[in-house]
Amino acid sequence: MNLSVFMTGLLTGLSLILAIGAQNAFVLRQGLRGEHVLAVCLTCAVSDALLILLGVTSFG
């Protein structure tokens, strides 16, 4: 594995996760309120995983 390719992918993924978008703001707001935290986090994590899987498998 090429280290520069790995670091590029890692930093790109990290920049997408750290950006405060609508979904992240919603999760933070629900977490601070303490309302449905597990359901919100689980729903967002599963939907993100499915979208990533769809993007990776559809790329070819």
Contacts in CASP RR format, 6 or more apart in sequence:
PFRMAT RR
TARGET T0000
AUTHOR 0000-0000-0000
METHOD contacts of the structure
MODEL  1
MNLSVFMTGLLTGLSLILAIGAQNAFVLRQGLRGEHVLAVCLTCAVSDAL
LILLGVTSFG
20 28 0 8 1.000
23 44 0 8 1.000
26 40 0 8 1.000
27 40 0 8 1.000
27 41 0 8 1.000
27 44 0 8 1.000
30 36 0 8 1.000
30 37 0 8 1.000
30 40 0 8 1.000
31 37 0 8 1.000
31 40 0 8 1.000
END
